[in-house]
Amino acid sequence: MPQWRIIQPSSEAEWSAYYTLRYSVLRAPWNQPLGSERASDDLQSIHGLLLNEQGEALAVGRIHALSNSEAQIRFMAVNSRHRRLGLGKAILQYLEAMAQRKYPELTTICLQARDSAVPFYIAQGYTIKEKTFLLFDTIQHYLMEKPILQIRSIIKPS
């Protein structure tokens, strides 16, 4: 069985792998420029980088506080060769747990899901709040939310 681990990127090589995967999954297929995978608030966010034994980036994501009570997940991406193996779920749970630790007053986590990812997020306990924007004139997004109580129920005390 393949082994993997989730870390917060810190070295130049880890950040390079993180952004390369983000770009290749979320921007390159729509001919977006290199650099469009980065956000101005990345340094203030919590990041998850799932690596295999060889150090290859298989999944990434990030979460940041919108307020004392709400955080947002963004830039979730799984390497196309490694989908449907539970890696997206692992990154999502990692981000939810890290946010709960860093933001103790958190009551809600939200995200903007691409239409193709909505079933995945529903399976993870998120609900659709509203249809929102069309990215690159082709990818419909939906605002989804999950109350923190659902998250706390899956986290074991440390």
N, C-alpha and C positions, 0 to 999 in steps of 0.2 A: 504494500500500500504506500503511495507517495506521501512524503512528509512535507509539511509547510509550517510557516510561522508568520505571525503578524507583528510588525514593528511600526514605530513612528520613524519615518525617515530622518536621518541626521547627517550622514556623510554625503559628499558630493555624488558618489556612485549611486547611493540609495535614492537621492532626489532625482538624479538623471533617469533611473529606472522608473520611478514613480511618474514623472512627467511624460516620459516616452509612452508608457501605457495609456495614460490619460489622453494624450494626443491621438494615438493610433486608433483608439476605440471611439472617442467622443468628438473628434474634430476632423481627422484626415479623411474619413469616408465621405464627408461633405465638402471636401476641397477647401477647408478653412486654413488660414495661415498658421505656421509654426509660431507658437507664443500665445495663440488663442486659448490654449488649454490651461493657462495660468490666470489667476485672479488676484486682484490687488489686496485682498484680505487673507491670502494664503498663510502669511506669517502669523496671523492671529488665530488660526484654526488648528483643530486636532486632526491629524492625518493617520490613515491606516494603509500600510503596504504589506500585502501578503506575498511572501517569497517561497519558492520551492527550495529543495536541498541544494540546487545549483546556484541559487541567488537570483533566479529569473522572477521578475514581477508577474504575478498571475492575477492580482486584483488590487484595486485601490479605491479609496473614498476619503471624504473629509466631512467634518462637522464643525459648526461655529455657532456662537450664541447670537441670537437676534435681540434678546432681552434677558432679564433675570429668569424668566419663566419659559422661554422658548428658544430652541436651537434648530438649525437647519442642516440637513445632510445635502451635500452636493458632490458632483464629479465621481459618482460610483461607476466603476468600469471593471469588467472581467475579461481577461484574454480570451479571444474567440475560440481557441483550441481547448479551453478549460472550463467551459460553461456547463451548467447543470451538474456540478460536482459539490455544491454547497459552499463555494468560495465567496459568492456574493452575500450569502446569509452570514457567513463567518465575519466578513468585513463589517456588515451592517450591525451585528451584535457587538462587535468590538467598539465601533463608534458610539453606539448607544450607551454602552457601559462606561466608556471614557468620559462621555459628556455628563453622565450622571455623577461621576466622581468630581469632575471639574466645576460643574454648575449645580450645586446642591439644591437650589430653588427651582430647578427645571420641572415643568409640568407637562410640556408638549414638545414633541419633535415633529418637524414638518420637512417636506421635500417637494421638489417639482419632478414628477416622474414622466418619462417619455411614455407614449401610449403602449409601446411594446413591453415596458417594464411594470405596468400597472398590476398585472396578475401576480408577479413576484412580490410586490410590496403588500398587496392585499393578503397574501399568504403569510406575511410577516407581521400582520396586525394593523397595518395602516388602512385608513379609509379615505376615499375621495371626497374632497371638500368642494372643488369646482374645476371646470375646464379652464385652463389659463391661456398660455401663449403658444404660438407656432414658431419653433426654432428652425432657422435656415429655410423658411417657407415650406417645410415638409414634415417636421416632427412635432406632432401635437403633444402638449404637456398638460399635466393635471396636478393641482395642489393636493397633497395628501398629508394626513396627520396621524399621529399615534400618541395617546396619552401616556405619560411617564409611568403611571401605575402598572400598565402592561409590561413595561420594560423592567421595573423593579421586581416583578414576579419571576423573571427568568435569571436574575443576577443572584449569585450566591454571595453571602457576606464573606469578606476577606479577613 
